[in-house]
Amino acid sequence: MPTTLPHAPEDRALASVLIAIEQRLEQLRTSDDLELMLSLDLNDEELFYHGPAERAARLEKFATWEIDLEGCTVQPTQDLYGLAVQHSGHTVSVMFGKRLTGYVAGVILPD
């Protein structure tokens, strides 16, 4: 059975991307105006997004904006509760949290 060294270059790449994505999502989670932050950063409007999958993709776009993905791929999880980050055969999910899953579902949750 192969072993993965915790300090292998591909593991460090995945870790740095996960940290950067989590930091970007935390900005949204704690924003006073979620929609304004998304609109300003992405230079778009909510009316472009018509369903949960499109809103999850919008969060993906925000979370990965100006981040060096270091060979990682990022996409919404199948259940649309987070982002699946893949690198070198490893997949790690970064969860949106209650406020952002509410946004994806089209429900406005109190801050």
Order of alpha helices (4+ residues) and beta strands (2+ residues): alpha-alpha-alpha-beta-beta-beta-alpha
